[in-house]
Amino acid sequence: MYRVLSGEFRSNHVAEEVRRIVADCIDVTRVTLDDGALVPGGGAVPTGLAMDLSTLSRRISDRTQLVFDGFSAALEAIPRTLATNAGTDPLGTLTAIKQRHYNGSGTVGVGPDGHPRDMIDAGILEPSTVFRSALQRAVAVVTQILRVDDVVRTSADERTADGEHDHAHAATGGYPWAVGH
């Protein structure tokens, strides 16, 4: 137990964490050089995607619209967080960025000072593979959460009148057998 609490353990842990971070950075740099594709940083791409999703959601008449609106709101959290971390009003900054996107400046994002700025002119770019990977992972996590929610809801809904579990159910896309059986 003493070794776990000692400074030696903490130093080794910190050193391992730094090694992992450096290895991740080298991997991102390698992939970026191989791919060569960069996108504007500062939340410009998530803002544009959020605006596109909001536009699409207005054309949907069923509850699927909620998925588009939710994903749009999640994407807007990126520039909002950047503005907040820079000490500016996130709502005002996001509104100004959206207005500039609407007027055709799709590369505007949150600058280092927290104010809207053209990210290409500012030299603030990020590897497209990193952004694409983050989106794919986010969708995968949400999909898993929805499957678990579907399983829990399905399991609760499949009780017979006497409180017993009804085994004669149709598949709902999740894995109901994994929870209750």
Contacts in CASP RR format, 6 or more apart in sequence:
PFRMAT RR
TARGET T0000
AUTHOR 0000-0000-0000
METHOD contacts of the structure
MODEL  1
MYRVLSGEFRSNHVAEEVRRIVADCIDVTRVTLDDGALVPGGGAVPTGLA
MDLSTLSRRISDRTQLVFDGFSAALEAIPRTLATNAGTDPLGTLTAIKQR
HYNGSGTVGVGPDGHPRDMIDAGILEPSTVFRSALQRAVAVVTQILRVDD
VVRTSADERTADGEHDHAHAATGGYPWAVGH
3 9 0 8 1.000
28 127 0 8 1.000
28 129 0 8 1.000
28 130 0 8 1.000
31 127 0 8 1.000
31 129 0 8 1.000
31 130 0 8 1.000
32 38 0 8 1.000
32 127 0 8 1.000
32 129 0 8 1.000
32 130 0 8 1.000
35 127 0 8 1.000
35 128 0 8 1.000
35 129 0 8 1.000
36 127 0 8 1.000
37 127 0 8 1.000
37 128 0 8 1.000
37 129 0 8 1.000
38 125 0 8 1.000
38 126 0 8 1.000
38 127 0 8 1.000
38 128 0 8 1.000
39 45 0 8 1.000
39 125 0 8 1.000
39 126 0 8 1.000
39 127 0 8 1.000
39 128 0 8 1.000
39 131 0 8 1.000
40 106 0 8 1.000
40 107 0 8 1.000
40 109 0 8 1.000
40 118 0 8 1.000
40 119 0 8 1.000
40 120 0 8 1.000
40 124 0 8 1.000
40 125 0 8 1.000
40 126 0 8 1.000
41 109 0 8 1.000
41 119 0 8 1.000
41 124 0 8 1.000
41 125 0 8 1.000
41 126 0 8 1.000
42 78 0 8 1.000
42 79 0 8 1.000
42 82 0 8 1.000
42 109 0 8 1.000
42 110 0 8 1.000
42 111 0 8 1.000
42 119 0 8 1.000
42 124 0 8 1.000
42 126 0 8 1.000
43 78 0 8 1.000
43 79 0 8 1.000
43 82 0 8 1.000
43 109 0 8 1.000
43 110 0 8 1.000
43 119 0 8 1.000
44 79 0 8 1.000
44 97 0 8 1.000
44 101 0 8 1.000
44 106 0 8 1.000
44 107 0 8 1.000
44 108 0 8 1.000
44 109 0 8 1.000
44 119 0 8 1.000
45 131 0 8 1.000
46 75 0 8 1.000
46 76 0 8 1.000
46 78 0 8 1.000
46 79 0 8 1.000
47 75 0 8 1.000
47 76 0 8 1.000
47 78 0 8 1.000
47 79 0 8 1.000
47 94 0 8 1.000
47 97 0 8 1.000
47 98 0 8 1.000
47 101 0 8 1.000
47 106 0 8 1.000
47 108 0 8 1.000
47 109 0 8 1.000
48 75 0 8 1.000
48 101 0 8 1.000
48 106 0 8 1.000
49 72 0 8 1.000
49 75 0 8 1.000
50 71 0 8 1.000
50 72 0 8 1.000
50 73 0 8 1.000
50 75 0 8 1.000
50 76 0 8 1.000
51 72 0 8 1.000
51 98 0 8 1.000
51 101 0 8 1.000
51 102 0 8 1.000
53 68 0 8 1.000
53 69 0 8 1.000
53 71 0 8 1.000
53 72 0 8 1.000
53 75 0 8 1.000
54 68 0 8 1.000
54 69 0 8 1.000
54 72 0 8 1.000
56 68 0 8 1.000
57 65 0 8 1.000
57 68 0 8 1.000
57 69 0 8 1.000
57 72 0 8 1.000
58 65 0 8 1.000
60 68 0 8 1.000
74 138 0 8 1.000
76 94 0 8 1.000
79 90 0 8 1.000
79 93 0 8 1.000
79 94 0 8 1.000
79 97 0 8 1.000
79 109 0 8 1.000
79 110 0 8 1.000
80 90 0 8 1.000
80 91 0 8 1.000
80 93 0 8 1.000
80 94 0 8 1.000
81 90 0 8 1.000
82 109 0 8 1.000
82 110 0 8 1.000
82 111 0 8 1.000
82 114 0 8 1.000
83 89 0 8 1.000
83 90 0 8 1.000
83 92 0 8 1.000
83 93 0 8 1.000
83 94 0 8 1.000
83 110 0 8 1.000
83 114 0 8 1.000
84 90 0 8 1.000
86 110 0 8 1.000
86 111 0 8 1.000
86 112 0 8 1.000
86 113 0 8 1.000
86 114 0 8 1.000
87 114 0 8 1.000
88 113 0 8 1.000
88 114 0 8 1.000
88 115 0 8 1.000
93 110 0 8 1.000
93 114 0 8 1.000
93 115 0 8 1.000
93 116 0 8 1.000
96 115 0 8 1.000
96 116 0 8 1.000
97 108 0 8 1.000
97 109 0 8 1.000
97 110 0 8 1.000
97 116 0 8 1.000
100 106 0 8 1.000
100 108 0 8 1.000
100 116 0 8 1.000
101 108 0 8 1.000
105 118 0 8 1.000
107 118 0 8 1.000
107 119 0 8 1.000
107 120 0 8 1.000
108 116 0 8 1.000
108 117 0 8 1.000
108 118 0 8 1.000
108 119 0 8 1.000
109 116 0 8 1.000
109 117 0 8 1.000
109 118 0 8 1.000
109 119 0 8 1.000
110 116 0 8 1.000
110 117 0 8 1.000
111 117 0 8 1.000
111 119 0 8 1.000
111 122 0 8 1.000
111 124 0 8 1.000
112 122 0 8 1.000
112 124 0 8 1.000
117 124 0 8 1.000
119 125 0 8 1.000
147 173 0 8 1.000
147 174 0 8 1.000
147 175 0 8 1.000
150 172 0 8 1.000
150 173 0 8 1.000
150 174 0 8 1.000
151 174 0 8 1.000
151 175 0 8 1.000
151 176 0 8 1.000
151 178 0 8 1.000
151 179 0 8 1.000
152 179 0 8 1.000
154 169 0 8 1.000
154 172 0 8 1.000
154 174 0 8 1.000
154 176 0 8 1.000
155 165 0 8 1.000
155 176 0 8 1.000
155 179 0 8 1.000
155 180 0 8 1.000
158 165 0 8 1.000
158 166 0 8 1.000
158 169 0 8 1.000
158 176 0 8 1.000
159 165 0 8 1.000
159 166 0 8 1.000
160 166 0 8 1.000
165 180 0 8 1.000
169 176 0 8 1.000
END
